[in-house]
């Protein structure tokens, strides 16, 4: 038998341990890249669509909140053109929120072992995964679906998924925009998903794509023989190159027509004379320009190889002319792709971002394309952001240029 004093001491010890251990465990669980060597960091930070060989498996993590996200994600996977030479492996993850402070769970789904549990606890997940499984069985090319369910608070959902991307060497994470659903999610849920998307962009060491498909328009057409028009807007920078690299992959599909709109800033104030640039910054700018030209030349060559691409070079003075040009293209495309950030200083997109509602996740041009004022918000938009940066990336950029076989000569494209 315990006396009253001993019992009191035990209760106090339990309370003290609970108070101190909970934040300590939470601190230990915070997501950190699991890296031991500098070379590992280098390899992780260059995972991107443009650096993924097109004769290997293309791995994508696809995140789903609700069943309404399914059709658009499937249509985008199909547009990425799975082939025998480059099949697609899609890690499809259903995101389920828990309000309590329980430990997050990333659970692989094995229908033979967990069928009853899934039907009982996660009925929506079961429906979603069956839709993807049906798509895999009827796709025009080889695609493997690896299903997961991620049960966590919105604050921690990105951690297990970013770790999975590292473990599986995934170059592309695809997530839905927080305002996609035509159902009323409520202010809390929409805001939580927006913050989750921002965490993905800040933590993922690979390319993150946010699909804005407010009315589930992207997958509304089930006819695979219909022509699918894709418009890509290229200003400059690694995010725009990721958008273009994805577009190049789409050109391999016969029923996909891809148009590239490259905006060239002709302002007389391109360079701020008062700003001192180091030698490293100048070298980095040169490499960025070489990478952009190399990728654009690769896209141009597709006109002769496939014939389903068009290319336009548009001279502009400022961001207003860019937006006016984009507005003139309303209603011409089934999907628009643009990078989140642009490395053209004269655009002042960072300054203008303060006045834009979704600039933090979509960027300046992405926000404009996805707004209800542009085609009444009926055109799906994919906004890409490239992952990690660092000196190690520069060396991998140079090696990519060295392996480029595309001619550097100018190519006249018929408009």
C-alpha positions, 0 to 999 in steps of 0.5 A, spaced: 500 500 500 502 507 498 501 512 503 499 519 501 506 522 501 508 517 496 502 517 491 503 525 491 510 524 489 509 519 484 503 524 481 508 530 481 513 526 477 508 523 472 506 530 471 513 533 470 515 528 465 509 529 461 510 537 461 518 536 459 518 530 455 512 532 450 516 538 447 522 534 447 520 528 443 516 534 438 523 537 437 526 530 436 521 529 431 522 535 427 523 534 419 531 534 418 534 531 411 537 525 413 544 526 410 551 524 412 556 526 407 556 532 403 556 528 396 549 526 399 547 533 399 549 534 392 545 528 390 539 530 393 539 538 391 539 536 384 533 532 383 529 535 378 525 534 372 530 537 367 535 533 370 531 526 370 534 522 364 528 521 359 530 513 358 528 512 366 523 511 370 519 518 372 517 518 379 512 522 382 509 523 389 501 525 388 498 528 394 490 527 394 486 531 399 479 529 397 476 525 391 475 531 387 482 532 386 483 525 383 480 526 376 485 532 375 491 528 378 490 522 373 489 527 367 496 530 369 499 523 370 497 521 363 499 527 360 506 526 363 506 520 357 508 514 361 512 509 356 516 503 355 522 507 355 520 511 361 514 508 365 511 512 371 511 510 378 506 514 382 506 514 389 499 516 391 498 519 398 491 520 401 492 526 406 488 525 412 488 530 418 488 528 425 486 534 430 490 531 436 497 531 437 498 524 436 504 521 432 503 522 424 503 516 420 505 514 413 502 508 412 503 504 405 496 500 403 496 493 402 489 491 400 490 484 401 492 485 409 488 492 410 482 491 406 477 491 412 481 496 416 481 501 410 474 500 409 472 501 416 477 507 418 478 510 411 473 509 406 474 515 402 482 513 401 479 506 399 475 509 393 481 514 391 486 508 390 481 504 386 480 510 382 488 510 381 488 503 380 483 503 375 487 508 371 493 504 372 490 498 368 487 502 363 493 507 361 496 508 354 502 506 357 506 503 363 504 506 370 505 503 377 501 506 383 504 505 390 498 507 395 499 510 401 495 514 407 498 520 411 495 521 417 497 527 421 496 534 423 496 539 417 502 542 421 506 536 420 504 532 414 509 534 409 515 531 413 513 524 412 512 525 405 519 529 404 522 523 407 519 519 402 521 523 396 528 523 399 528 515 400 525 514 393 529 519 389 523 522 387 524 528 383 517 531 383 511 532 388 505 534 385 500 537 390 493 540 389 491 548 391 488 550 397 482 553 393 481 547 388 475 544 391 468 546 389 465 544 396 466 548 402 472 546 406 471 552 411 476 557 412 480 553 417 481 547 412 483 552 406 488 556 410 491 550 413 492 547 406 495 553 404 500 553 409 502 546 408 503 547 401 508 553 403 511 548 407 512 543 401 515 548 397 520 550 403 522 543 405 522 539 399 529 537 396 525 536 389 521 540 384 514 541 387 508 542 383 501 546 385 495 544 381 490 549 381 484 546 378 478 549 382 472 546 378 476 539 376 476 541 369 482 538 367 480 531 368 473 532 365 474 529 358 475 522 358 476 521 350 484 520 350 483 522 342 482 529 343 487 534 342 490 537 349 493 544 348 498 546 353 501 553 354 508 554 357 510 561 359 517 562 360 521 568 363 527 565 366 530 562 372 530 555 374 522 554 376 521 556 369 526 551 366 522 546 370 515 548 367 519 547 360 522 540 362 515 537 364 512 540 357 518 537 353 516 530 356 509 532 354 511 533 347 512 525 346 505 524 347 501 525 340 495 528 342 498 533 346 500 540 343 505 544 347 506 552 346 512 555 349 511 563 350 518 566 351 518 573 354 524 577 353 525 583 357 528 589 353 528 594 358 533 599 358 534 598 365 535 591 365 541 592 370 542 596 376 548 600 375 549 601 383 549 594 385 555 591 385 556 583 383 561 579 385 565 574 380 561 568 383 554 572 381 556 573 374 558 566 373 552 564 376 548 568 371 552 566 365 550 558 367 543 560 368 542 563 361 546 557 358 541 552 361 535 556 359 538 557 352 540 549 352 533 547 354 529 552 349 533 549 344 531 542 346 524 544 345 525 547 339 528 541 336 521 537 337 518 541 332 522 537 327 522 531 331 514 531 333 511 537 329 506 538 335 510 544 338 510 551 337 514 557 340 514 564 340 519 569 343 515 576 345 519 582 346 516 586 353 518 592 357 515 590 363 511 585 367 504 589 365 506 587 358 507 580 360 500 580 363 497 583 357 500 578 352 497 572 357 490 575 358 490 575 350 491 568 350 484 566 354 480 560 352 486 557 348 489 552 352 487 546 357 492 547 361 497 552 363 504 551 366 509 557 369 514 557 374 513 560 381 519 565 381 523 568 375 530 571 375 529 577 371 530 583 376 527 588 372 520 585 373 520 587 380 516 581 382 518 580 389 516 587 390 509 586 387 508 580 391 506 584 397 500 586 393 498 579 390 493 574 394 497 567 393 504 570 391 507 566 397 505 559 393 503 561 386 508 567 385 506 573 381 504 570 374 501 563 377 496 567 381 494 571 375 493 565 371 489 562 377 485 568 379 477 568 377 479 574 373 482 570 368 478 565 364 473 566 370 478 561 373 476 555 369 483 554 366 487 549 370 494 552 372 500 548 374 505 552 378 512 549 379 518 550 384 525 547 383 528 544 389 535 545 393 540 550 391 547 551 393 554 550 390 554 543 388 548 545 384 552 549 379 557 543 378 551 539 376 548 544 371 555 544 368 555 537 367 548 537 364 550 542 359 556 538 357 551 532 356 546 536 351 546 534 344 541 539 342 544 544 336 545 551 339 544 554 332 537 558 332 531 555 329 526 559 325 519 557 328 513 558 324 508 561 328 
